Amino acid sequence: MDFTGAAWRKSSFSSSNSGSDGCVEVAILPDGKVALRDSKDPSLCPHMFNSHEWGCFVAGVHAGEFDQPKA
């Protein structure tokens, strides 16, 4: 798949101030799929999600499913 014209957006949780170099970028593609890539190496093939899969992921983020347990 050609991602040349994709409009990549950096996650709002990715920050150079966070002490981590880990950043992800997301692009909504014309066919409705969602591409997710590592901004440190955009030459790697992105992970692809259909709209249902992406919706479930976003709902999980909002619900705190991926939060680190508090020590």
Biopython code that builds the backbone (N, CA, C, O; Angstrom):
import numpy as np
from Bio.PDB.StructureBuilder import StructureBuilder

atoms = [
    (1, "MET", "N", (0.842, -1.175, 0.000)),
    (1, "MET", "CA", (0.000, 0.000, 0.000)),
    (1, "MET", "C", (0.888, 1.239, 0.000)),
    (1, "MET", "O", (1.928, 1.268, 0.658)),
    (2, "ASP", "N", (0.477, 2.247, -0.731)),
    (2, "ASP", "CA", (1.240, 3.488, -0.833)),
    (2, "ASP", "C", (0.711, 4.497, 0.188)),
    (2, "ASP", "O", (-0.471, 4.841, 0.173)),
    (3, "PHE", "N", (1.586, 4.966, 1.068)),
    (3, "PHE", "CA", (1.200, 5.916, 2.115)),
    (3, "PHE", "C", (1.729, 7.328, 1.817)),
    (3, "PHE", "O", (1.760, 8.178, 2.707)),
    (4, "THR", "N", (2.141, 7.577, 0.575)),
    (4, "THR", "CA", (2.758, 8.843, 0.202)),
    (4, "THR", "C", (1.894, 10.048, 0.564)),
    (4, "THR", "O", (2.412, 11.020, 1.115)),
    (5, "GLY", "N", (0.608, 10.017, 0.273)),
    (5, "GLY", "CA", (-0.260, 11.166, 0.529)),
    (5, "GLY", "C", (-0.946, 11.139, 1.873)),
    (5, "GLY", "O", (-1.790, 11.992, 2.149)),
    (6, "ALA", "N", (-0.608, 10.183, 2.716)),
    (6, "ALA", "CA", (-1.277, 10.060, 4.017)),
    (6, "ALA", "C", (-0.953, 11.243, 4.914)),
    (6, "ALA", "O", (0.186, 11.707, 4.964)),
    (7, "ALA", "N", (-1.966, 11.724, 5.621)),
    (7, "ALA", "CA", (-1.782, 12.835, 6.571)),
    (7, "ALA", "C", (-1.543, 12.241, 7.954)),
    (7, "ALA", "O", (-2.493, 11.923, 8.670)),
    (8, "TRP", "N", (-0.291, 12.091, 8.325)),
    (8, "TRP", "CA", (0.082, 11.498, 9.603)),
    (8, "TRP", "C", (-0.043, 12.529, 10.716)),
    (8, "TRP", "O", (0.386, 13.674, 10.571)),
    (9, "ARG", "N", (-0.639, 12.107, 11.833)),
    (9, "ARG", "CA", (-0.760, 12.973, 13.013)),
    (9, "ARG", "C", (-0.093, 12.281, 14.187)),
    (9, "ARG", "O", (-0.281, 11.085, 14.407)),
    (10, "LYS", "N", (0.685, 13.044, 14.935)),
    (10, "LYS", "CA", (1.383, 12.511, 16.101)),
    (10, "LYS", "C", (0.420, 12.428, 17.278)),
    (10, "LYS", "O", (-0.431, 13.300, 17.456)),
    (11, "SER", "N", (0.556, 11.391, 18.069)),
    (11, "SER", "CA", (-0.264, 11.237, 19.262)),
    (11, "SER", "C", (-0.062, 12.417, 20.209)),
    (11, "SER", "O", (1.057, 12.898, 20.384)),
    (12, "SER", "N", (-1.143, 12.874, 20.813)),
    (12, "SER", "CA", (-1.043, 13.968, 21.785)),
    (12, "SER", "C", (-0.319, 13.515, 23.054)),
    (12, "SER", "O", (0.113, 14.349, 23.850)),
    (13, "PHE", "N", (-0.184, 12.205, 23.246)),
    (13, "PHE", "CA", (0.531, 11.667, 24.403)),
    (13, "PHE", "C", (2.026, 11.538, 24.125)),
    (13, "PHE", "O", (2.798, 11.250, 25.039)),
    (14, "SER", "N", (2.442, 11.744, 22.887)),
    (14, "SER", "CA", (3.851, 11.689, 22.527)),
    (14, "SER", "C", (4.447, 13.070, 22.716)),
    (14, "SER", "O", (3.938, 14.056, 22.182)),
    (15, "SER", "N", (5.516, 13.135, 23.469)),
    (15, "SER", "CA", (6.116, 14.438, 23.752)),
    (15, "SER", "C", (7.598, 14.277, 23.984)),
    (15, "SER", "O", (8.047, 13.312, 24.603)),
    (16, "SER", "N", (8.349, 15.231, 23.483)),
    (16, "SER", "CA", (9.789, 15.200, 23.746)),
    (16, "SER", "C", (10.073, 15.512, 25.213)),
    (16, "SER", "O", (11.176, 15.254, 25.695)),
    (17, "ASN", "N", (9.097, 16.062, 25.923)),
    (17, "ASN", "CA", (9.275, 16.379, 27.342)),
    (17, "ASN", "C", (9.011, 15.186, 28.252)),
    (17, "ASN", "O", (9.262, 15.259, 29.455)),
    (18, "SER", "N", (8.509, 14.094, 27.694)),
    (18, "SER", "CA", (8.131, 12.955, 28.529)),
    (18, "SER", "C", (9.315, 12.093, 28.944)),
    (18, "SER", "O", (9.164, 11.186, 29.762)),
    (19, "GLY", "N", (10.504, 12.370, 28.382)),
    (19, "GLY", "CA", (11.674, 11.570, 28.707)),
    (19, "GLY", "C", (11.739, 10.291, 27.897)),
    (19, "GLY", "O", (12.596, 9.443, 28.142)),
    (20, "SER", "N", (10.852, 10.144, 26.944)),
    (20, "SER", "CA", (10.810, 8.949, 26.117)),
    (20, "SER", "C", (10.857, 9.354, 24.650)),
    (20, "SER", "O", (10.286, 10.371, 24.254)),
    (21, "ASP", "N", (11.531, 8.559, 23.865)),
    (21, "ASP", "CA", (11.571, 8.819, 22.431)),
    (21, "ASP", "C", (10.423, 8.130, 21.712)),
    (21, "ASP", "O", (10.296, 8.264, 20.495)),
    (22, "GLY", "N", (9.592, 7.403, 22.427)),
    (22, "GLY", "CA", (8.517, 6.640, 21.811)),
    (22, "GLY", "C", (7.372, 7.518, 21.362)),
    (22, "GLY", "O", (6.738, 8.189, 22.176)),
    (23, "CYS", "N", (7.108, 7.515, 20.079)),
    (23, "CYS", "CA", (6.002, 8.283, 19.530)),
    (23, "CYS", "C", (5.281, 7.442, 18.492)),
    (23, "CYS", "O", (5.895, 6.650, 17.777)),
    (24, "VAL", "N", (3.998, 7.621, 18.423)),
    (24, "VAL", "CA", (3.229, 6.971, 17.373)),
    (24, "VAL", "C", (2.514, 8.037, 16.561)),
    (24, "VAL", "O", (2.199, 9.118, 17.059)),
    (25, "GLU", "N", (2.264, 7.707, 15.298)),
    (25, "GLU", "CA", (1.532, 8.577, 14.402)),
    (25, "GLU", "C", (0.405, 7.764, 13.780)),
    (25, "GLU", "O", (0.540, 6.561, 13.554)),
    (26, "VAL", "N", (-0.702, 8.436, 13.509)),
    (26, "VAL", "CA", (-1.871, 7.780, 12.950)),
    (26, "VAL", "C", (-2.316, 8.520, 11.694)),
    (26, "VAL", "O", (-2.198, 9.742, 11.608)),
    (27, "ALA", "N", (-2.824, 7.775, 10.730)),
    (27, "ALA", "CA", (-3.373, 8.367, 9.504)),
    (27, "ALA", "C", (-4.677, 7.655, 9.172)),
    (27, "ALA", "O", (-4.736, 6.425, 9.162)),
    (28, "ILE", "N", (-5.723, 8.432, 8.899)),
    (28, "ILE", "CA", (-6.987, 7.879, 8.412)),
    (28, "ILE", "C", (-6.864, 7.840, 6.897)),
    (28, "ILE", "O", (-6.628, 8.867, 6.260)),
    (29, "LEU", "N", (-7.026, 6.652, 6.321)),
    (29, "LEU", "CA", (-6.824, 6.468, 4.892)),
    (29, "LEU", "C", (-8.128, 6.641, 4.122)),
    (29, "LEU", "O", (-9.206, 6.518, 4.705)),
    (30, "PRO", "N", (-8.050, 6.926, 2.824)),
    (30, "PRO", "CA", (-9.255, 7.165, 2.029)),
    (30, "PRO", "C", (-10.258, 6.004, 2.049)),
    (30, "PRO", "O", (-11.460, 6.226, 1.898)),
    (31, "ASP", "N", (-9.774, 4.769, 2.234)),
    (31, "ASP", "CA", (-10.683, 3.621, 2.257)),
    (31, "ASP", "C", (-11.310, 3.385, 3.634)),
    (31, "ASP", "O", (-12.029, 2.405, 3.828)),
    (32, "GLY", "N", (-11.038, 4.287, 4.596)),
    (32, "GLY", "CA", (-11.612, 4.175, 5.934)),
    (32, "GLY", "C", (-10.747, 3.424, 6.922)),
    (32, "GLY", "O", (-11.034, 3.425, 8.119)),
    (33, "LYS", "N", (-9.692, 2.784, 6.445)),
    (33, "LYS", "CA", (-8.787, 2.086, 7.359)),
    (33, "LYS", "C", (-7.917, 3.097, 8.081)),
    (33, "LYS", "O", (-7.806, 4.254, 7.674)),
    (34, "VAL", "N", (-7.301, 2.636, 9.166)),
    (34, "VAL", "CA", (-6.437, 3.481, 9.979)),
    (34, "VAL", "C", (-5.047, 2.847, 10.000)),
    (34, "VAL", "O", (-4.903, 1.648, 10.240)),
    (35, "ALA", "N", (-4.036, 3.662, 9.748)),
    (35, "ALA", "CA", (-2.647, 3.208, 9.789)),
    (35, "ALA", "C", (-1.971, 3.810, 11.017)),
    (35, "ALA", "O", (-2.169, 4.983, 11.333)),
    (36, "LEU", "N", (-1.182, 3.003, 11.696)),
    (36, "LEU", "CA", (-0.471, 3.429, 12.900)),
    (36, "LEU", "C", (0.995, 3.067, 12.717)),
    (36, "LEU", "O", (1.322, 1.924, 12.400)),
    (37, "ARG", "N", (1.885, 4.048, 12.918)),
    (37, "ARG", "CA", (3.310, 3.782, 12.716)),
    (37, "ARG", "C", (4.151, 4.384, 13.841)),
    (37, "ARG", "O", (3.699, 5.242, 14.599)),
    (38, "ASP", "N", (5.374, 3.908, 13.917)),
    (38, "ASP", "CA", (6.377, 4.413, 14.859)),
    (38, "ASP", "C", (7.051, 5.612, 14.205)),
    (38, "ASP", "O", (7.672, 5.474, 13.151)),
    (39, "SER", "N", (6.935, 6.778, 14.816)),
    (39, "SER", "CA", (7.498, 7.983, 14.206)),
    (39, "SER", "C", (9.020, 7.981, 14.178)),
    (39, "SER", "O", (9.619, 8.730, 13.407)),
    (40, "LYS", "N", (9.660, 7.149, 15.009)),
    (40, "LYS", "CA", (11.121, 7.074, 14.991)),
    (40, "LYS", "C", (11.632, 6.424, 13.714)),
    (40, "LYS", "O", (12.747, 6.708, 13.278)),
    (41, "ASP", "N", (10.816, 5.543, 13.101)),
    (41, "ASP", "CA", (11.225, 4.877, 11.871)),
    (41, "ASP", "C", (10.023, 4.747, 10.943)),
    (41, "ASP", "O", (9.446, 3.665, 10.832)),
    (42, "PRO", "N", (9.637, 5.832, 10.274)),
    (42, "PRO", "CA", (8.457, 5.806, 9.411)),
    (42, "PRO", "C", (8.621, 4.934, 8.173)),
    (42, "PRO", "O", (7.651, 4.735, 7.441)),
    (43, "SER", "N", (9.816, 4.407, 7.912)),
    (43, "SER", "CA", (10.015, 3.527, 6.764)),
    (43, "SER", "C", (9.449, 2.130, 7.017)),
    (43, "SER", "O", (9.225, 1.372, 6.073)),
    (44, "LEU", "N", (9.217, 1.785, 8.291)),
    (44, "LEU", "CA", (8.636, 0.482, 8.613)),
    (44, "LEU", "C", (7.167, 0.445, 8.196)),
    (44, "LEU", "O", (6.488, 1.472, 8.188)),
    (45, "CYS", "N", (6.697, -0.722, 7.859)),
    (45, "CYS", "CA", (5.298, -0.889, 7.469)),
    (45, "CYS", "C", (4.387, -0.604, 8.676)),
    (45, "CYS", "O", (4.600, -1.170, 9.749)),
    (46, "PRO", "N", (3.386, 0.258, 8.518)),
    (46, "PRO", "CA", (2.509, 0.570, 9.649)),
    (46, "PRO", "C", (1.545, -0.572, 9.959)),
    (46, "PRO", "O", (1.277, -1.422, 9.109)),
    (47, "HIS", "N", (1.042, -0.579, 11.161)),
    (47, "HIS", "CA", (-0.018, -1.504, 11.550)),
    (47, "HIS", "C", (-1.313, -0.966, 10.963)),
    (47, "HIS", "O", (-1.549, 0.242, 10.980)),
    (48, "MET", "N", (-2.148, -1.849, 10.447)),
    (48, "MET", "CA", (-3.396, -1.440, 9.803)),
    (48, "MET", "C", (-4.594, -1.933, 10.619)),
    (48, "MET", "O", (-4.583, -3.046, 11.146)),
    (49, "PHE", "N", (-5.614, -1.100, 10.714)),
    (49, "PHE", "CA", (-6.837, -1.415, 11.443)),
    (49, "PHE", "C", (-8.036, -1.025, 10.593)),
    (49, "PHE", "O", (-8.005, -0.017, 9.888)),
    (50, "ASN", "N", (-9.105, -1.837, 10.662)),
    (50, "ASN", "CA", (-10.346, -1.387, 10.041)),
    (50, "ASN", "C", (-11.050, -0.475, 11.045)),
    (50, "ASN", "O", (-10.599, -0.342, 12.182)),
    (51, "SER", "N", (-12.142, 0.147, 10.637)),
    (51, "SER", "CA", (-12.787, 1.140, 11.503)),
    (51, "SER", "C", (-13.314, 0.521, 12.800)),
    (51, "SER", "O", (-13.280, 1.168, 13.847)),
    (52, "HIS", "N", (-13.797, -0.711, 12.744)),
    (52, "HIS", "CA", (-14.294, -1.372, 13.960)),
    (52, "HIS", "C", (-13.153, -1.640, 14.935)),
    (52, "HIS", "O", (-13.273, -1.354, 16.126)),
    (53, "GLU", "N", (-12.059, -2.182, 14.440)),
    (53, "GLU", "CA", (-10.895, -2.459, 15.294)),
    (53, "GLU", "C", (-10.370, -1.176, 15.926)),
    (53, "GLU", "O", (-10.061, -1.152, 17.117)),
    (54, "TRP", "N", (-10.269, -0.113, 15.139)),
    (54, "TRP", "CA", (-9.763, 1.156, 15.654)),
    (54, "TRP", "C", (-10.709, 1.716, 16.713)),
    (54, "TRP", "O", (-10.263, 2.233, 17.737)),
    (55, "GLY", "N", (-12.011, 1.613, 16.465)),
    (55, "GLY", "CA", (-12.997, 2.082, 17.442)),
    (55, "GLY", "C", (-12.880, 1.344, 18.763)),
    (55, "GLY", "O", (-12.991, 1.954, 19.827)),
    (56, "CYS", "N", (-12.656, 0.037, 18.708)),
    (56, "CYS", "CA", (-12.481, -0.753, 19.936)),
    (56, "CYS", "C", (-11.212, -0.335, 20.672)),
    (56, "CYS", "O", (-11.214, -0.236, 21.899)),
    (57, "PHE", "N", (-10.139, -0.089, 19.940)),
    (57, "PHE", "CA", (-8.889, 0.357, 20.555)),
    (57, "PHE", "C", (-9.085, 1.703, 21.252)),
    (57, "PHE", "O", (-8.696, 1.865, 22.409)),
    (58, "VAL", "N", (-9.682, 2.662, 20.558)),
    (58, "VAL", "CA", (-9.897, 3.997, 21.133)),
    (58, "VAL", "C", (-10.798, 3.906, 22.365)),
    (58, "VAL", "O", (-10.546, 4.580, 23.364)),
    (59, "ALA", "N", (-11.843, 3.080, 22.307)),
    (59, "ALA", "CA", (-12.728, 2.898, 23.470)),
    (59, "ALA", "C", (-11.951, 2.330, 24.650)),
    (59, "ALA", "O", (-12.175, 2.738, 25.789)),
    (60, "GLY", "N", (-11.031, 1.389, 24.390)),
    (60, "GLY", "CA", (-10.205, 0.819, 25.445)),
    (60, "GLY", "C", (-9.284, 1.850, 26.069)),
    (60, "GLY", "O", (-9.077, 1.847, 27.283)),
    (61, "VAL", "N", (-8.730, 2.734, 25.247)),
    (61, "VAL", "CA", (-7.879, 3.800, 25.767)),
    (61, "VAL", "C", (-8.691, 4.700, 26.689)),
    (61, "VAL", "O", (-8.252, 5.026, 27.792)),
    (62, "HIS", "N", (-9.874, 5.101, 26.235)),
    (62, "HIS", "CA", (-10.726, 5.973, 27.048)),
    (62, "HIS", "C", (-11.164, 5.303, 28.350)),
    (62, "HIS", "O", (-11.358, 5.975, 29.363)),
    (63, "ALA", "N", (-11.320, 3.981, 28.319)),
    (63, "ALA", "CA", (-11.752, 3.242, 29.509)),
    (63, "ALA", "C", (-10.599, 2.927, 30.460)),
    (63, "ALA", "O", (-10.819, 2.401, 31.551)),
    (64, "GLY", "N", (-9.370, 3.248, 30.050)),
    (64, "GLY", "CA", (-8.221, 3.006, 30.914)),
    (64, "GLY", "C", (-7.676, 1.596, 30.859)),
    (64, "GLY", "O", (-6.901, 1.204, 31.731)),
    (65, "GLU", "N", (-8.061, 0.823, 29.851)),
    (65, "GLU", "CA", (-7.617, -0.573, 29.751)),
    (65, "GLU", "C", (-6.105, -0.720, 29.628)),
    (65, "GLU", "O", (-5.563, -1.777, 29.953)),
    (66, "PHE", "N", (-5.418, 0.313, 29.167)),
    (66, "PHE", "CA", (-3.981, 0.211, 28.916)),
    (66, "PHE", "C", (-3.168, 1.016, 29.930)),
    (66, "PHE", "O", (-1.948, 1.119, 29.799)),
    (67, "ASP", "N", (-3.825, 1.583, 30.930)),
    (67, "ASP", "CA", (-3.123, 2.349, 31.951)),
    (67, "ASP", "C", (-2.222, 1.442, 32.781)),
    (67, "ASP", "O", (-2.553, 0.283, 33.033)),
    (68, "GLN", "N", (-1.092, 1.976, 33.198)),
    (68, "GLN", "CA", (-0.187, 1.244, 34.056)),
    (68, "GLN", "C", (-0.779, 1.203, 35.460)),
    (68, "GLN", "O", (-1.330, 2.201, 35.924)),
    (69, "PRO", "N", (-0.674, 0.060, 36.146)),
    (69, "PRO", "CA", (-1.157, -0.004, 37.534)),
    (69, "PRO", "C", (-0.360, 0.966, 38.409)),
    (69, "PRO", "O", (0.843, 1.146, 38.224)),
    (70, "LYS", "N", (-1.043, 1.574, 39.346)),
    (70, "LYS", "CA", (-0.365, 2.496, 40.264)),
    (70, "LYS", "C", (0.342, 1.704, 41.353)),
    (70, "LYS", "O", (-0.212, 0.768, 41.929)),
    (71, "ALA", "N", (1.578, 2.102, 41.617)),
    (71, "ALA", "CA", (2.400, 1.374, 42.615)),
    (71, "ALA", "C", (2.018, 1.777, 44.013)),
    (71, "ALA", "O", (2.594, 1.275, 44.979)),
]
sb = StructureBuilder()
sb.init_structure("model")
sb.init_model(0)
sb.init_chain("A")
sb.init_seg("    ")
for serial, (resi, resn, name, xyz) in enumerate(atoms, 1):
    if name == "N":
        sb.init_residue(resn, " ", resi, " ")
    sb.init_atom(name, np.array(xyz, "f"), 0.0, 1.0, " ", f" {name:<3s}", serial, name[0])
structure = sb.get_structure()
